[in-house]
């Protein structure tokens, strides 16, 4: 079946549901019904079928949810055979008077045979009109033959009845008059059916709305009645409890909790109750439904602890990805080294100002950690903290990220445009990491932002004012970059109002052991694994002697490796870590000693090594210091460069 055919089929099924099917026991009734159905606003179908031949079309209509309308014996047979409700077409008083009129003021014997709804109506009117009548009520079509025989015994001159009675009476010597249902009676029955159809449609629409609401939430929702049986639930509840159909099941068979039963019986709320269901940790919340001071059921909400945690992590990741929060403070920076304490103290002082700051430090020294700490100590700590790595994106993409763009600014631009990071950081702090990698053209645009405190989106002509605290970071000297023509001098002086040099780890070796053990303790607590023994003196010596070119980040990597290896190797893990440190140091000097002149004093050899590495690193002082594991001032001393340069 094609998609269009399937859509038509579904549309027909929806339209046929709660339609009305009128089953007429005789053709005249069908003709009358066909002439009036167009005046109603609900689909009505008519079928010509009498007595038992009406069962099949009635069964087919009932299966589609149709509302059945019929008359007399046919209506009774459908109801008794299929067990479905049938709206019965009655007989109007006008029709009864029309049939009975010829017998007024006569002494002719009249018999009325039919179902009680008919005989009761005729009997009342005959009493009023003083017509002698004998009624033979029928409760089942099986009684009709015996009733007709009784009519014959009474020597009745005229028989009035419904279709089944008149057909059975054709063999007796008497006038036969069929009581028909006129247009008024048919319309009255159809109007009753339409009211029921509209009510059912409204209930179905409400049920669809409630189901949509139930299934649109992530939590499992179960509504129970006063006896604790499930009246309604959503798909998430079936999924969580691993039961496809929950309706009609006892909640106490699903959640084995005696306290829950007691609490519900007392009409008390349950909030944040932790239970284990099907091996999953579930948080249960229950709200009783109180009606007329009695508990009439409850709504239970189940939340899987793992899902709650996953959602929390997702939100945290999204916020972190957007760089809108600063989670670290100065209290998170642990140190014993006086050089690092001085650095933190300077940062605290700078945090109280609104001036721009440049953080200098090698890779892995914790520049963003310090930037976040400065933000949280500043006067804009209740504003956003937005971070971006200037070296991670190409210039065209970085420009649109920093300043935003308008719709249609370039191919692929989002409809409605996009807000830039400077706008997002309004009334807060923007952290520009690796500012030394910023494209020269973008440097001029950044200079305008720092000077004018306003930005212009890509493709726009409108100026947007911003109030942003700028903290930049670089792993090389911006002053050196200015000398080499790679960084704008005017931007340098506008940006470098305050500067902080973060000492490398090799200059704060008294922190190595504490940082190493602190990381192990934090990971052990997170992974719920026992702490390892205190490190041996030999490993601590190796850690202290190592130059740590990757600084704290590299130390955490080594600690992570140690944690992984310790359960497998035990104390041998220390030897493995020590060996890896030696190998790393060896590879760091790879190419430095090739064909090297070792003559002269030790100072001469050191000077030649430093010059050699300086050339290998494209005459970059910072990278030379990192590769050799020494500080920049030592490099400058051996290269005979003035310390302030």
N, C-alpha and C positions, 0 to 999 in steps of 0.2 A: 504494500500500500504506500503510495506517495505521501509526502508531507502534507500537501494540500488536501488530499482525500482524508487523511487522519484528522486534520483540523476540522473539516466539515463533519466528520463522524462525531468528534467530541462536541461540536457545536449543537448537532442534532440531539445528542444524548442529554446535554445540558437543558435544551429547550423542552424535550419530552419529559424531563423529570418534573413531577408535581403537576403535569397536565391533567386534564379531566377526560375520562372515557365514559361515555354514556352508552349503556347496553340496552337497546330497546327490544322488548319482547314481541312487538308487532310493528309492521312497516309504517303504519300511520304515525306512531310515536316518533319513529326515526325521521319522518318527513317534517313533523312539527319541530323537532330538535334542530334539524339542519337549517330550518328557516330562522332560528333565533340565535344560533351560536355566534354569529358575526358581531353581535352587539356587546359581547364580553371581551375583556382584555387579556384573557388567559387562553392558551390553545385548548380546544375542545374537539374530541374525536367521537363520532357516533358509530355504533356497530349494531347490526340487525341480528339478534340471536335470542332464542327463547329457551328457558329452562336449562337443561343440561348441556345444550349446545353452546351456552354462554360461558361455560367453565374455561375452555381453552383461550379465547380472547381475553377473558378476565385475568387469567393466570399470567399471560404475556404482558398485559398492561401493568399489573401489580408488581411484576419483576422490575419494571422500569421506574417504579415509584409513582405511578399514576394514581389518581383518586377516582374510585369507581362510583358510578351512579346507575341505578336500575330500579325496577318496580316489582312489587308483589312477590310471587313465587320465584321468579328469576333472581331477584335480589337475595331471597332467603337461601336458595340453593348455592349461590356464589359464596355467601358468608359461611354457610355450614361446611361446604366442601373445601374451600381455600383458607378459611379462618381469617379473612380480611374484612375490614369494615366497608360497608356499602351504604351510600346515602340513598335512601329510598324515596322514589317519586310517589307522592301521595295523590289523592283525588280531591279536587276542589269541590266546595259546597255547590258551586254553580253547576258542575257536571253531575253531581248527585241529584240536584233538583230537576235537571233536564231529563234524567232517566226516570225519576219517580213521578213526575208530573202527571202522566196518563192514568195513574192509579189513585189519584186523590178523589175522594168521594165515591169510591167503588167498593164492591165487596169481593173483588177478585183476590184469590190467595196468592201472595207474593213471598218467594223465598230468596234470601240473600246468602250466597255461599262464597267464602273467600277467607283470606287471612284476617286476623282480628282487627288490624288497623282499618280494614275496609268495613267489616260487619259492624264494628262499634260505631263508626261514623253514620252508616245507613240507619242503624237502629235508633239513634238519637233523632235524626231528621224525621223518620217515620212516626215517631211518637208525637212530634210537634204537628205533623200534617195529618195525623189520625189515619194512617195507612196500616191495615193489618198485615204484618210481616212476621215471618219466622226466620231467624238467623241461624246459620250453620257455620260457626267459626272454625277455621282450620289453623292448626299449629304447625303442620308439616304436610308437604305434598303427598305423603303416603296416606293421609287421612281423606284426601279428596274423593276417592272412589266410594268409600263408605258413606260419606256425607251426601253424595249425589243419590245413592240408593235410599237414604232416609228421606230425601226430597220426593222421590217417586212414591214412597209409601204414604206420604201426606197428600197425594193428589194435588200437587201445586200446579197452578195455571201459568205462572211466570217465574223464571229464574233469573236473578240479577247476580252477576259475579265478575271476578277478574278472569284473566286469560286462561289459567289452568283449570278453573272451575267450569267455565263455559265450554272448553274443549271436552271435558269429561261428561258434561250434561247433554251432549248432542244426541244421545240415544234415548232420551226420555221425551214424553209427549208434553211439551210446555214451551212457551215463548222464552227465548234466550236473549238477554240484553247484556252486552259487554260494558262494564264500567271502564271508560277510558280516562286517561290523564290529559287534560287540556294544556294549552300553552302556558297558562298561569301556573299550574302545578309543576310543569317541567322547568320553567324559569326559576321558581322558588327553590327547587332542589339544586339547580345549577348554581344559584347564588350562595347556598350553603356550602357547596363544594368549593366555590371560588374563595370564600372566606377561609376555609381550611387550607387550601393551596397557598394562599398568601401568608398565612401564619406559618406553615411549614417552610416556605421559602425564606421568610424572615428569620426563623430559627436556624435554618441552614446557613444563611449569610452570617448571622451572629457567631455560629459555631466555627465558620471558616475564619472570621476575624480573630476569635479567641485562639484558635489553633495557630494562626499566623503569629500572634503575639507570643504564645507559648514557645513556638519553635524558632522565634527570632532571637531569643536570648541564649547565652552560652550555658547557663545553669540548668540543671535538671529540675523540673517543676512537676509536682504531683498534687492533685486535688483529691481529697478523700471525703466520703460522706460521714455521717454521725456514727456509723458502725465500723468505720475504719477501712472501708472498701474503696478502691481507686475508682473515682468518677471520671477523671480526665488527667492526662499526662502528656508531656511533649516527647519528641523523638530523642532528645538528649537523655531523658530519664531511662528510656528503654535501652539506650546504648550503654549508659553507666551501669545499670543493673543487669545488663546482658539478658534481658527478657523482651522479646519482640512485642508482645501484647500485654499491657499492664492492666487494662480496664477490667474491673470486677475482682481483681485480686486483693487479698487482705494486706494492708500495709505492714502488719505485724509479721507476715510471712516473708516480707522483703527486707525489713529492717528489724533485726532481732535485738530489741532494746526495751526492757521492761519499764525503764524510767520514762521512755517516750510514751508508752501506753498510759501510764499514770498521769503524766503531764497533760496529755491531750484530754483525758477524762476530766481533769480539773479546770480545763480551759486556760491553761497557762502557755505563755510563749516559750519557745526554745531558741536560743541564739548561740551560734558558734560551738555546738556540741560536736566533738570529734569522735568518729566511729570508723571501724574497718569493715568494708563491705566488698565481698568478692576479691579480697586481697588488696583493695585500694583504700587509702585513707580519705575519708569523706567528712566534710563539715556540714552539719545538719542545722537548718533554721526552720522553725515551724510557727505558723500563725494560725491560731484557732479561729473558726467562724462562729460567732456568737449571735444567735437569733432568739428573741424572746427569753433572754437570760438562760438559754440552753446552748450547749455545744452542738452545732449542726454540721460539724466537719472541720477540716483544716486544710491549709495550703502548706506544703512542705517543699523547701528548696534545698537541693543537694549540690555541693560544690566539691570537686575533686581537688585535694590539696596540691597535687602535682600541677594541675591546670592553673590554679591560682598563682603558684610560684612561677610557672612558665609565662603567664600574662604579665606578672610583675617584672620578670626579667626582660620581656619584650618592650615594655614601656621604658624601662631603664635604658635598654639598648638604643631605642629611638631617641630618647632625650640626649643620651651620650653622643649618638651619631650626629645629632644636630648641634652638639656643643653648647647647649643652653644651660648647663649646670656646672658648677665648680664644687667637687666633693672633697677636695683636700684643703687642709689648713696648716698653719705653721706647727700645730701640735702633732701633725702626722710626720714631721721631719725629725728623725731621731739621730743625734750625733753627740760624740764626745770631743770631736776635733775643734780646737779653738778657731781654726780658719773657717770652718763651716758655721760655727756659732756667730762669728763676726758677719758672715754673709747673710745669715738669717736676720740679725739685728739691723743691718743696713736695709734689707728688704722690708722689714716692719716699718722703718722710718719712711721709706719711699711710698709705702702703701697709704700713708696718711695724706699724701699729696695727690694732685690731679695730673701731674706731669707724665709725659711718655717715658717708658722705660725700655732699655735693651738688656736682655739677659745673654751673657756670653758663657758658653760652656761646651765641652766636648759631647759627643753623642753618648746618651745614657746617663748624664749627670743629674737629670730630673728638672729640666727647664720648665716643662708644663706644670709639674707639681708645685714649683715655686711660684709660677704665674697664677695658678689657682689660689694659692695661699695669699698672695698679694691682693687678689680680687676679694676674697672673703674677709680680709682685714680692712678693706677700703670703705669709703663712704657710699659706694655703689654696689655693696655686697648683696643687696636685695634685687639687683638687676640681673640680666642675663650674662652668662660667660660663654662667648663664642670662640671656638678655636679652629684654625685651619693651617695646614702645612703648605706653605707657598711653593715648596719644591715638588709636591706630589701631583700637581696638575699642570697641563700645558697652559701657556699664557692666555689664549682665547677663552678657554673654559674657566680659568681662574678669575678673569675679569668679570664674567657673568656671575660667578659665585660670590665675589666680593661686593659688586655693585648692583647686581640684579639686572633684569632686562624687561622690556615691554613686549606685549604680544606682537608677533611678526617681525621681531628684531633680526631674526636669522632663521634659516631652515631648521625645523625641529623645536622651535621655541614653543613653550607651553601656552595654551590658550589662557589669556588673562595675565600672562607674564609671570615673573617670579621675583620675590623679595630677596635682596642681597644680604650678605652676612653683616655688613655695616648697619643696615636697617634693623636686622634682628638683634644686634648688640646695642641698640639705642638705650641710653640710660644704664649701660653696663660696661663690660670690658670685652675687647676683641684681642685675641692672642694670635699673632702672626709668627708662626714657627718657621725656621729656615728663611728668614727675611732676605738673607744674602742671595738666595736663588731667584728672587723676584725679577721678572723681565724688566728691561730698562724703560720700556714704554709705560708699563704699569707703575713703575717707580714715580713717574711724573704725575700720574693720576692719584697715587697715594699721597704725594706731596700736597696736592690741592685739597684733599680731604683733611689733612693735618692742619693746613693753613686756614681754610675757609669753614671747616666743620660742616661740609655739605657734600652730597654725592649726586651723581646723575646716572640713572639706569642706562644700560646699553640700548641704543635705539630711541632714546627719549630726549626731550628738550627741557624737561621740567627739573628744577633743582629741589632736592629733598634735604632739609637740614637734619643733622644727626649730632647727638652728644655721646661720644664714646671715649672711654679710656683705652689707650693703645699700649699693649705690651708686646714687644717683638723679641725674637730670640735668634741667635746665630751661633754656629760652631766655628766660625772664622772671624777674624778681626775686620769689622766694617771699615775701620780706618785704613787698613791695608787694601781692602777692596776699592776704596775711593782712590788710593794712589795708583792702583792698576787700571783705573777707568771702568771698573765693573759696577760701581755703585755711585749714585748721584751725590755730590758733595752737599748740595742744599738739603736733600732728604736726610742725609746722615746727621746734619746739625739740628734739623727739626725733630728727628726721631730720637737721637741719642742724647736726650736731655739728662737723664739719669741712667747709669749703667751699673750692672752687677755682674761680677765674674764669679761663676760657680766653680769651686775648686774640683779638680778631678779626684777620683777615688785614691789614686796613688799618693796624693798629698794629704790625705786624711786616713792613713792606714789604721789608726786606732779604732776606726769605725767598722773595719772589715769583719771582724769576728761577730760583733753585735748585729750587723746587717745580715750576715750569713745565717746566724742562728734565729734571728727574728723572722726571716723569710721561711725557714724550716718550720718554726713554731706555728706561723699563720697557715701554712699549707697543711700541716699535720692536723690542725684544728678543723680546717675546712673539709679535709678528706676523711676526718674521723679516724686517723691512723695514729699509733703511738709515736711519741717523740723519739728520735734517735739519741744515742749516747752523746756525751760531750765530745767535741772534736779533739783529735790527738794533737800534741804539740808540733809534730812533724808536718801535719797538714796545715795547721795554722801558720807555720813558718813559710810554707809554700804559698799560701794565700797572701801573706804579707809581702813576700818577695816579688810576686807577680805584678806586672805593670798595669793591668786592667785597662786596656785600650777601649773596651766597651763600657767601662765604669760600672755604675750600680746595676744597669740592665744586664750586663754580662755576668756580674756576680750572682744575680737572681737566676740566670740561666744555669750557672754552675751548681747552685744550690738545688735547683730543680732536678738536674741530672743526678746529683748525689742522693736525693730522695727516691728517685726511681731505682737507682742501682743498689741502695742499701738493703732492701728486703731480699735481693738476689745474691749479693756478694758479702753482705755483712761488713766487717772491718776492711775487707779487701777493696771496698768501694772507695776508701780514702786513697789507696795506692793508685787506683784508676784515675781519680780526679787529679791527683798530683802529677801523674804522667801526662795527662791531657794538657795541663798548664805548661809543662816544659815544652811539649810539642808545639803548642801555640806560640810560645816565645820564639822558638826556632824558626817557624814559618814567617813570623813577623819580620825577621831580619833577612829573609830569603832575598838574594840579589844584592844585599848591602856589602857582603864580604867577598863577592866574586872578584878574583884577580886583585885583591886589596893589598896595599903596601903596609906591612906591619912594622916597618923600621921606625926608630926614634923613640922618644919618651911616650909614656902612657897618655900624657896630655895631648901630644901630637897625634897619636892614634885616634883618641876621642874626637879631636877636631876634624880629622879626615873622615871619620864615620859620619859625623853630623853633617858635614858638607856634602857627602855622598848621598845621604838620605834626603837632604834639603833639595838636591837636584832631581832625585827620583820622584819627589813629591811636588814637582813643578814649582819649587821655591816657595812653598807654602809653610809658614812657621808653625801654624796650629797642627797641620797634618804631620809635619816632621816630629813635633813633640809627642803626638799620639803614637806614632809608629815606634819611636825609641823609648817611650814610657818615661819621659822626663818632662819637666815643666817648660813653658815657653821662654821664661827668662834665661834658663840655662842654654837653650838653643840660641837666643840672641847674643848671649855672652860669647859663645864659641864662634858665632858668625860675625862678631864685632859689630853688632847692630845696637844702636842706642836703646836703652830699656824703655823709653817713652814712645818709641816708634812702633 
